Amino acid sequence: MSLDQPPAFVKHQSVTRDAFLGGRLTVSQPRNGFRAGLDSVLLGAAVSAGCKTLLDMGCGVGTAGLVALVHAPEMSGTLVDQNTEMLALADQNLRDNGLSERGQIRTVDVTAKGSLRHAAGLADNGHDAVIANPPFFSDGTLADDAGRAGSRHMDASALDSWIKTAAGCAAPGGEVVFIYPATSLAPLLAGFEQRFGALTILPLSPRLGAAASRVLIRGIKGSRAPLTLLANRALHGDDGRAFAPEFDAIFLGSARLDW
């Protein structure tokens, strides 16, 4: 379907326009349901310098991919999701931020078999960087909002399908970066170890002395280098409120994540 005009669902949603990267990026997203936030910015800022082609899997309204594109003027990006309503907003966000010439959208279920993904325009071995913030919280009651539930809930086998698709889409020597809850590191690491080398894991905690709440993981396609487990980093400083200087610079758009 054409995304030139948002579907009725989006037209009748209450949409907010939120500034990221210190105002360098403005994102339209539904007021209710899953909303892009710190994880999306961290994911986009985690892409290595020098990558020329990006794939944002399960992009939602496109925030992580847009962050990566803002940081890298030489990069082109493909944003994919199965939710056409969110893709309509992703398309709008590309245009509103002057990134439409460097970004494209595709309606793709990343857990579908390869032939269906290929038919939807998602090629194998074609991206220097593949990023994803997959659904999580597989236990418990699903959210009432269907879009929010689809963005938050899946089981370990579906997570492995995301990792498998990422491995297929990454170019030889390309990087795959996921952000995920630290409590689900085990299935995430198992899927990455099967398919990548040079794994790097960065635990992130809300404040000093607290347990990690999320992890960033990066794997290199075709590498045989060993795993590196980095020291935990706290998002907030000693007072537990203001962001630590490293993360303050990332969220203000003046720095990428150094890892």
N, C-alpha and C positions, 0 to 999 in steps of 0.2 A: 504494500500500500504506500501511497505517497505520504511523506511526512511534512509537506509544505504547509499544511494546515493541521494543527493539533486535533486529535480525535475529540469527540464530545466529552469523554471522561475528563480529559485535561482541561477543556474549555470551561467545565463546570466545577473544577476543583478550585479551592482557594490556594493560590500559588504565591509564595514569597520570593523575593529577590534578595539573595544573601551575598555579602562581600567576603571574599577570601583573599589571601596573600596581600593583606594590607590594602585592598581595593584594586589590585591589579586584575582581579577576576571577579565577575559577578555571575551568580548561578541562580536560575529559576528552578524551584522545586516545590512539590506539594507541601502545604502546611502540615498535613496529617500523614501518618505512615512513616516509612523509612526515610530518614533525612541524612544527607551527606554531612560529615563533620570532620573531626580531627583525624580519624582513620583514613579518610579519603585524601586529605592533604598530605599526611605522612606517606601514604602509598605512592602518590604522584611524585613527591619529592625524593623518594627512594630510588628512582630510575637513574642509572649511571649516566654520567656525562659521556657524550659521543655516540649514543644510540640514535639511529636515524629513523627507524620505523618502530611504532608502538602499537600493541593490541591491548585494549582495556576490556577484559571479559566480564560480563555482567555489570556493565557500566552504569546502570541506573540513569540518572540525569547527566552523567558524564564528568563528575567533579574530578576524580583522580586523573583521568586522561587529560582533562583540561589543564590541571596543575602541571602535569608533565610537559605539555605543549608550551605553556607559558614559560617554563624554565628553559626550554630548548628550542629556540627559533628555527633551528635546522631540521627539526623532527616533524614527521607526518604521523598521523594516528588513525586507527580504526577503532570505533567504539561499538561494541556488540552487546545486545541484550535480547531476551525473548519477550519483554514487556514493551509493546509498541507505544503505550502511553508515556512511559518514561523516556523512550527513544525520541518521541516528539519533542520533549523538553531538552534532551541532549542535543538534538539538531538545532533547536532554538538557541541554546547556550553557545554552540559553536559559532553561530551567526552573530549573536549579540556581542561576543568577545573578539570578533574579527578573525576567527580561526577556521572558518568554513573552507578556505582553500587548502588548509593543511589537515583537515579532519573529515572523516566520512563515517556514516553509521550503517550498521547491518542488523537486520532482525535474525538472530541466531539463538537456538537453544544449545548452549555449549556442552550439554550432556548427551546430545543426539549423536547417532552414529556418523562416521566420517562422511559418507556420501551425502547426507542431508546437510551437514555443515558446508561441504564444498559447493553444493547447489545454491546455498544461501550466500555464497561469495567469500567464505572464510577459508583461505588457502593454507596448506601446510608449509612449514619451513620458511615462513615469509616475514618474520618480525624479529628485530634485534632485541626487543624487550616485550615481555608479556606480563601484565599485572592483573591482579584480581583481589577483591574483597568478598570472598564467597559467602553465601548464606551460612548461618550457624545456629546455635541454640536448638539442637535437634530434640532435646527433651522438654517435656512440659506442654502446656496448652498453646496452640497456635494463636497468633494475634487475630483480632476480629477483622482488621483491614486486610483484604486479600493481597494487595501489593506489599504491605509490610510483612505479612506472613511469608510470602514467596521470597522476600529479600533476607529473611532471618533463619529459615528452618530447612534443614536437610540432614540426611544421615551420612555415615562415613563412606558408604559406597558411592554416593553422589559426589562427595568431596573428591574421592579418587578419580571420578570421571572428569571433574574440573582440571585436576592436575594432569591427567592423561591428555586432555585437549590442549592444555597449555604447552605440554612437551611437543605435541605434534605441530603446533603453530609457530613455535620458536625456531629461529634460524640456527644452523649449526654454530655453536659458540655463543648463542644468544642467552640472555638472562630471563629467568622467570621469578617474579616477586609476588608473594602473597602476604596479606596481613590477616591475622586470625586470633581468636581468643586463646590465651595461654593454656587454658584448661583443656583445649582440644589439640594441643601440640602433637600428641602421640600419633593420631591418624594422619595429620598433616606431614609430619616428618617421615612416616612410613611411605607415603606416596611420593615424596620428593626423593628419598633415598633410592627408590626403584628406578628413577628416570634421570637424575642429574648428579653431577659432581660439584666440587667446590662449594658445598652448602655453607651458607652463613646465616646464623640465627641471632637476631637481636631482640632480647626481652625488653619490654617497656613496662614500667610501673607508674602508677599515678603520682607517687611521691617517694622521697627517700625512706628506705627501710621497709617499704610495702612490697608485697609479692607482685610479680609481674602479672599484668592483666591482659596483655596482648603481646604477640610476637610478630616480627617481620622475618620472613625467610626468603632467601635468594638461592637459586640453583643455576648452574651453568650447563647448558646442553652440550653433551659430548665430553665434558671434563671428567678427569679421574682424581682431581685434587681432593684432599680430605676435608672433613667438616670443621668449621670454626664456630665455636659458641662464644659470642661476645659478652662482655660484662653488661649487666642490667643498667638501663638508663632511666632516670626519673623524669617524667614530664614536667613536674612542678618543683620549685625550689624549696628552700628550708621552711618557708612559712606555709607551704602546702597550697598556696593560692596562685601567685604569679607563676608563669611558665619559666622553667630554667632557661638561661640565655640561649642555649643551642636550639631549643624548640621554639622559643619566642621568635628567633630569626627565621625559622622555617615557616611558622604560621603567618609572619609578616611578609613573606615572599622574598626575603633578602638572601636566603641560603637554601641549598638542598641538604638532604640528610647525608651526613658523612659516616659511612659504614663500610 
